[in-house]
Amino acid sequence: MLTRDFLLKADCKTAFGDIEESLLWSVDQRAASLAATLASRPDSSSIWVFGYGSLMWNPVFVADEVASGTLQGWHRAFCLRLTVGRGTATRPGRMLALKEGGQTGGLAFRLPEDKLHEELQLLWKREMITGCYLPTWCHLTLDDGRTVCALAFVMDPRHVLYEADSCAQTIAPLIAQAQGPLGTNAQYLFSLEQELKQRGMFDDGLSELVQRVRELQQSQQGCAG
């Protein structure tokens, strides 16, 4: 389980698995990315972070407010080749990202102004180990009717780990067998499914993927028995 303490102490080169040297971002690269993102901040209103995956059930950062919301123009896709964390280079899985089109329901976290830099540094250490995401300011509609400017981590399609084919038939076998220092890829998928169900959120594509992964795992267990 990824905890705040683990993340604070983690050496990104080794804590998440064997990261290829050419992919690993340095502390300076992460700092430059964070500075550039803050420099492009649309206004001086509170900073919200949009969680659509593990940030929903395990944010680890401090937030003054948490609210459900919908992001228009982006949808969930397991389009990031996963070689660390819950996968390896030899048995890669797939990690979640946002791709253009559709909409995504998730959670918005309002960060405290007095701890803003500290929490964002932690977030960058978690999400930008290889610089695979594009931190993007998006208009997010909260369930209570408010519209806020939120920071969302969307897939960078130019990144070497980007995988264009994210259909369930292709990625289910990968997710069903991948695992790493942080657990199995399937655990991540099932945790997301559970979190969405508990919050009354639905994702048709995710439901099909969950079913395929469970069927594959049951088949593997049957063969092993």
N, C-alpha and C positions, 0 to 999 in steps of 0.2 A: 504494500500500500504506500502510495506516495504521500508523505506527510510534510508539514511545514519545516520541521526540524531536519528531515532528510534533505529537503531541497536547499535549505540554507547552508548545510555542510557539504553538499555534494560537489565532487570534482566531476565536471561534465564529461571529461575525457574517459572516465572509467565507471561512474556510478550507474549509468543507464545501459551499460553493455559496451561492446567493442565498436566504437564509432570510428569510421574511416577518417583518417587525419584530414583529408582534403575537404570533408564535409563539415567538420567541427568548427563552429564559430568561436572566436576568442572573446574574452571579457570586453575588450575594446570594441569589437564589432557589434556586440549586443548593446553596449552603451551608446554607440553611434546611432544604431537603429532606433533605440528608445528616444534619444534626443531629437532625431529627425521627425519621429511620430509626434512628439509633444510640440515641436515647432510648427507642425501643420494642424494643430488643434484648432478647430473651427471657431471656438469662442472660449470664454472663461467660465462657462457653466461647469457644474460637477462632472467629473469623469465617470462614465459607466463602462463596464466591461460586459460583453455579451458572451454567455456560456451556452454552448450547444452540445457539448460532449461531457468529458469528465469534470469540467469546471462546474457542471450542474450539481453533481453529487460529492465532489471533493475539491472545492475551490482553493483551499489552503491559505488564501490571502484574506485580509480583514476587509469587511464591507460595512458601511453604515446603513445600507438598505438593500434588500433583495426583492425583485419583482419579476413576475412572468411577463413575457413580451413576445412579439412576432417581428422577425426581420424579413422585409420584403426584398426580393431580387436575388436571394441566395438560397441554396438548398444543401442539405447534408450529403456528403459523398465520401466513401472510403477510397480516396484517390491518392493517398500518400503511402508510398512503400515503406513498411515498418521494419527497420533492421536493428533497432535497439529498443530498450524498454520492455515491450511485449512481443518482441520478435528478434531475429538474428539475421546476419547477412546471408547465411546458408539456408535458413528457413524463414524467409520474410513473411510478415503479415501485412495488414493494411490498417492505417490510422485514418481517423476522421478529419475532414476539412470542409470548407464551404466552397461550392462552385456556383457560378452565375446561373440565375434562373430560379423561378419558383419562390418559395418562402420557407422560413424555419422558425419553429416555436422553441423558446429556450428561456433562460434566466438572465436578468440584467442585475449587475452588482454595482452599486454606487460606492466608489472608493472614498475614504476619508481624506480631506485636503491636507491634514497635518501629517499624514503618513503616506502621501501619494507616491513619492519617489521610491520609498522603501518597498511598497507593495508592487509597484510596476517593475522594479528591478527583479523581484522574485518571479513575477509573471513572465518576464522576458527569459529568465533562466530556465523556466519550465517549457515555454512554447518555442523559443527561438534558438535551440541548441544547434540546429543546422541551418537556420535562416530560411526554412521551407515555407513559412507563412508570410503574407503581406498584411501587417497591421493596418486596418482600414477603418476610418471614421464613417459610421453609417447612421441613418435615421432609424430609430427603433420605436415601435409603437407598443407601449405597455398596456397590459390588460385593463388598467384603470382609466385608460383614455389619454394619458400623457404621451407626448412624443419627446424622446431624449436623443442626444447624440452619443452613440456608444462605440466603443472600440471592439472590432471583431477581427479575429485571425482567419483570413481567407487563404486558400491555396494559391501559391505562386506557380502558375503553369509552366514557368521557365525553369523551375528547379529540377535537378537531376532525379530526385525521388518522386516526382509527379508521375502518376499512372493514369492515362486517359480512360482506360477501360475499367469502370467501377461497377459493372453490372453484377448482380447477385451470383449468377452462374460462374463467373470468373473468380470472384473474390472469396466466396464461401469456403472453398477448400483451403485457401491460404489462412483465413481467420480460424478455421477449425483446428489447425495444427500448430500455429505459431505460438511461441512463448519465449519469455526472457526474464531478466532480473526483477521486473515489476509484476510478473504474473503472465497469464495467458491472454492472447488476443480475444478469445471467445468471452472471457470474463468481462472484458471491457464492453463488448457488444451487449451482453446480457444485462450488465449494470445500466447501460444507457436505456435499454428497453424497459427495465423496471422503473427507472426514474421518470421516463415519459408517461408510463401508465399511471404511476402514482399522482402525477400532476395533470392527468386528463389530456395529455398531448398525444398526437398521433402522427406517425410517419409511415406511409404505405410501403415505401421502398425498404425501410428498416424491418418491417414485419416479415416480408418475404425473405430477407437475408437471415434473420434469426431462425426462421423455420428451416432453411437449407442447412445452416450450420449445425443445428440440433440434430437433424437427420443424419448428417455426415458423422457427427460424434457418436450417435447411437449405433451406426453401422460399424464404425471403428471398434467400439466396445464389444459389439457382437462378434467381430472377427477375432478380437483378442481373447474372448472367452472360449 
